[in-house]
């Protein structure tokens, strides 16, 4: 009965301030890049329609603020996510080192029941920079992703639109898989017994 | 889009508090909304400097318990209190008078009569003031055209249209995934569901670690109109409405409560809790069917267009019927009550109660019946084309078919399903009409003629038999058939039901308007165009009388027209909104409509308000009188009003309704 309606996928993007979360989003959704840095306050919400193997989905992307003062909203933002994207800046070692704490924070705050199977996608952004400015090697990043449970890893440039589509295609697939992972079982027709409060004689039930 | 709230607490802000001085302590605060692109810019951004936010700490919720004391502390010796700080009304409310609950009617009304101050309050929601120029000839319209624009649910992807809507309803999950929205495509609502979830969360998880509950925000729209946003956090379900129609917090809260209850009616509380416990990311739309969405649409349309009087008046309408006939019907219901029958209802078109069969001490709740009637009468679920050759889209209730519907009645018990057997019986049955000597001329007058003037209300009596057991279909059907047979064959019962629902019988063989509603002309009450009288002490429901319009035949034919009814109810809703906002909202709790009548602060006070509007060259006056025993809403149309005469008419209506309450209301129904 719900086949014709698009599935809504909640995707949350996390990472240190300034790693390019908003730029990735803008590139992915609008195909644009702006040199100007503008901090996200709270969260941005952007919708993106996609077709995954003939299935229509609407990605509800929660682009969160990396700045610490917005972290109290974590609980509210994280819960009920279908996929979490962890972003770091390949020119910023600290942002890479913080990945694991972003992930742990997410798992705790979102109260994920099966942490081992929750889909994360890791993105190393800003690969357009000169090689000598690059601080985190692909090998190092891949090693971390492997240790965290074989997380898919992408290297992107939001500026030059490298690999952005591909990364979000995998994000959407992971999210859809998560959304469908626990099929709804239609057990409510016989699950409930009616109690006629305080009535035990007259109505015969 | 981004949102940030800068909170700066302003001692003694301009926040408009109508509640009594001692009532719930609220923390006045101001919210600035900074928006980019997608914030409802028209709505929120422009309002930033002036918007006010009504919220309170969760910890303060107990303070509402103190509220009734405020009412009780009024000195019983004083007759009228007006403008005193301790009275229930602030000085600014001209035309509102606090009056003694237990006074005789004449004493209640006298203060207004003797009041020489200009007492008409011209302040009204923007919708009234926007439509001041009405062509001259419109003043002869049965009711002054107040310019109500009907609006209905849509799924348009046009954002401009989305923002031009005067009313929105959103239901979403705590994760921010949309469940239902009155307007907008998936793309639009996916975004705003996230925004709404964030706004609610900003207060729930404050940056200082505190927890607050956001209740409402008032913003100024692009045309200077006030837009009120009201939030209801019933985790795992969140609801929000925004409205430019001038409803009070209490009214909007009741509207959200009603929508929430329909969600429970469709799915039941434990079921909703269970799916979200298992997975917070669950898309609840997966288990809502098309009929559920259609019913949400119907409820929202009614709320946006003031088209369900019961939801505004907080009660149920009854079919006017001679009490001896109602007693006979109760006898028939009791005679055919079967072992597993829990509730029985006989309902006239439009959801007007005829009689109720119920266990002792187990009254059905008003909200539950309103939900049931919205499903039956406001959606197409139970309807079909009247004739196979009928090619327009007017549908009527399906006959010759029995329905067996699982439904959760949330106010009765949110934890389980009941099963409703539903059958529609057309009273316009040639065989029976001949048997009981009723004019058959009406059979040649096709329904289409009535339909030209508004939605066809129908001539069917609905029989609803509710059981707690899902395998009791045949038992219910047999009981129903026996009940229907007796109703049809008992001459006096059939004739009276026919007259009340289909039409009265003229001595010249003609068929007149049905007698199931009273008209102001039945009562010697001059100047009254229309009224609603709500009784608060009859039986278990808030029951009300919704009168006919006073006017000629053409006007009467228009009274079922949504535009006409919407305008009447818009005025009553405005009067009701002033009344409810004068009381304030019990903290954090949405009061259950009408079920708490005996205890609520509303009912302990008496209240009188008269509001006059100028529309073009025409005047319209609305009156609300509220006493512990009843509410009277009334409309006077046109010209300069003799206030003394109008108030005398109010008095006459109240006295008349009291004298005739046995035929106007169901006292206890058939109790077993």
Interface residues (C-beta under 8 A of the other chain):
Chain A: X1 X2 X5 X6 X7 X8 X10 X40 X41 X42 X43 X44 X45 X46 X47 X49 X58 X60 X62 X69 X72 X73 X75 X76 X77 X79 X80 X81 X82 X110 X111 X178 X179 X182 X184 X186 X188 X189 X191 X192 X193 X194 X195 X196 X197 X198 X199 X202 X203 X204 X205
Chain B: X1 X2 X3 X4 X34 X38 X173 X174 X175 X176 X177 X178 X186 X187 X188 X190 X191 X193 X194 X195 X197 X198 X200 X201 X202 X204 X205 X206 X207 X209 X267 X268 X270 X271 X274 X275 X278 X279 X280 X281 X282 X283 X285 X286 X287 X289 X290 X339 X340 X341 X342 X359 X360 X361 X362 X406 X413 X415 X416 X417 X418 X468 X469 X470 X672
